[in-house]
């Protein structure tokens, strides 16, 4: 059974345009993501595996365009919406689309408010390089060998079924939760060739 592509494409266009209006600083990146995404739904209909491949490609495209983690988090939320929408269309349950659109819109507004407040959804704070986003106070470790402050490498955010819609989607793939929606910070000493990890939670 094939999934009609137009409702998926319409939803992508509407959501990304709305987000571009809401977050002007992301408008250019969202426009680029929109162009890349719509090109993946040009066929009249798609099988479910093709839709799933397109969803994974959306997140990959966002990761390439990303600057501070927000676009990546938005793409994850969008693909979660499209996954639910594609399943609905595959079942032929087209009348549910208006109700689904309202529910997804409310969910996205809540997620957007978290981003505006500087609180991306759990899982959206994972990053490589830059500066750590401490949940509590700065806890940069000193190297046990040379006693110098270590260099930040990465932070890994919690992602579990209890935390977010994305977590519910990924639960079957082995989601994870560190403490109370915690974060693991990884540090490196180039002089002593050593690493350390620091854990903090809400």
C-alpha positions in Angstrom: 0.0 0.0 0.0 1.3 3.5 -1.0 1.2 6.7 1.1 0.0 9.8 -0.7 2.8 12.3 -0.7 0.8 15.6 -0.9 -0.5 15.6 2.7 3.0 15.0 3.9 4.5 17.7 1.7 1.7 20.2 2.7 2.4 19.5 6.4 6.2 20.0 5.9 5.7 23.3 4.1 3.2 24.6 6.7 5.3 23.6 9.7 8.6 24.9 8.4 7.0 28.2 7.2 5.4 28.7 10.6 8.7 28.0 12.4 10.5 30.4 10.1 8.1 33.1 11.1 8.4 32.3 14.8 12.2 32.1 14.7 13.5 34.7 12.3 17.1 33.9 13.2 16.6 30.4 11.8 14.6 31.5 8.7 17.4 30.9 6.2 18.4 27.5 7.6 14.7 26.5 7.8 14.1 27.6 4.2 17.1 25.5 3.1 15.8 22.5 5.1 12.3 23.0 3.5 13.8 22.9 0.0 15.8 19.8 0.7 12.8 18.1 2.4 10.2 18.9 -0.2 12.5 17.5 -2.9 12.2 14.1 -1.1 8.4 14.1 -1.4 7.9 14.9 -5.1 6.5 11.5 -6.1 2.7 11.2 -6.1 2.9 8.4 -3.5 5.6 6.5 -1.5 5.8 3.2 0.3 6.4 3.4 4.0 10.1 2.4 3.8 10.7 5.4 1.4 9.0 7.7 3.9 11.1 6.4 6.7 14.3 6.9 4.6 13.1 10.5 3.9 12.6 11.1 7.6 16.1 10.0 8.4 17.4 12.2 5.6 15.6 15.2 7.1 17.4 14.9 10.4 20.7 14.4 8.5 20.1 17.5 6.4 19.3 19.5 9.5 22.5 18.3 11.2 24.5 19.5 8.2 22.8 22.9 8.4 22.9 23.2 12.2 24.6 25.9 14.2 23.5 25.6 17.8 21.3 22.5 18.0 17.9 24.1 17.5 17.5 23.2 13.9 18.4 19.6 14.6 15.9 19.4 17.5 13.2 21.0 15.2 13.9 18.4 12.5 13.6 15.6 15.0 10.2 16.9 16.1 9.1 17.3 12.4 10.1 13.7 11.5 8.2 12.4 14.5 5.1 14.3 13.3 5.6 13.0 9.7 6.0 9.4 11.0 2.6 9.7 12.8 1.0 11.3 9.8 2.4 8.7 7.3 1.1 5.9 9.5 -2.3 7.5 9.5 -2.3 7.9 5.8 -1.1 4.3 5.3 -4.1 3.1 7.3 -6.4 5.1 5.1 -7.5 7.1 8.1 -7.5 10.4 6.2 -10.4 12.0 8.3 -8.1 12.1 11.3 -5.8 14.6 9.6 -7.4 17.8 10.9 -7.4 16.5 14.4 -3.8 15.3 14.1 -2.7 18.6 12.7 -4.2 20.5 15.7 -2.6 18.1 18.1 0.8 18.3 16.4 0.6 22.1 16.3 0.0 22.3 20.0 2.9 20.0 20.7 5.1 22.0 18.5 4.1 25.3 20.2 5.1 23.7 23.5 8.5 22.6 22.1 9.0 26.1 20.6 8.4 27.7 23.9 11.1 25.5 25.5 13.5 26.6 22.8 12.6 30.3 23.3 13.3 29.8 27.0 16.6 28.2 26.2 15.4 24.8 27.2 15.5 22.4 24.2 13.6 19.2 24.5 15.6 16.3 26.1 17.9 14.8 23.5 18.2 18.1 21.7 21.1 19.3 23.8 23.6 16.7 22.6 26.5 18.3 20.9 30.2 18.0 19.9 32.7 20.7 20.7 32.1 24.3 21.7 31.3 25.1 25.3 29.4 22.8 27.7 25.9 23.8 28.6 26.0 23.1 32.3 22.7 22.0 34.0 24.2 23.0 37.3 27.4 25.0 37.9 30.6 24.7 36.0 32.3 21.4 36.9 35.2 21.3 34.4 37.6 18.7 35.7 41.3 19.0 36.3 43.5 16.3 34.7 44.6 13.7 37.3 48.1 13.7 35.6 49.1 17.4 35.0 46.3 19.0 37.1 45.4 21.4 34.3 41.8 22.1 33.3 40.7 19.6 30.7 39.3 20.5 27.3 35.5 20.0 26.7 34.8 17.4 23.9 31.1 16.6 23.9 27.9 16.4 25.9 25.4 13.6 25.7 21.8 14.4 26.6 19.2 12.0 28.0 16.5 10.7 25.7 13.8 8.4 26.9 10.2 7.5 26.6 9.2 9.6 29.6 11.0 12.7 28.3 9.7 13.6 24.8 7.8 12.5 21.8 11.1 11.7 20.1 11.9 9.5 23.0 8.7 7.6 22.6 9.5 7.0 19.0 13.0 5.8 19.7 12.1 3.7 22.7 12.1 0.5 20.6 15.6 1.4 19.4 17.0 1.6 23.0 16.4 5.1 24.4 18.4 6.2 27.4 17.9 8.3 30.5 20.8 9.5 32.7 19.5 10.1 36.2 16.8 12.7 36.2 17.0 13.9 32.6 20.7 14.3 33.1 23.7 15.0 30.9 27.1 13.4 30.5 30.0 15.8 29.7 33.2 14.4 28.2 36.6 16.0 28.6 40.1 15.4 27.2 43.7 16.3 28.2 45.9 16.5 25.1 49.1 16.5 27.2 48.4 13.4 29.2 46.1 11.7 26.6 43.5 11.1 29.2 39.7 11.5 29.3 37.1 12.2 32.1 33.3 12.3 32.2 31.2 14.5 34.4 27.5 13.8 35.1 24.9 16.4 36.1 21.1 16.2 36.3 18.1 18.5 36.7 
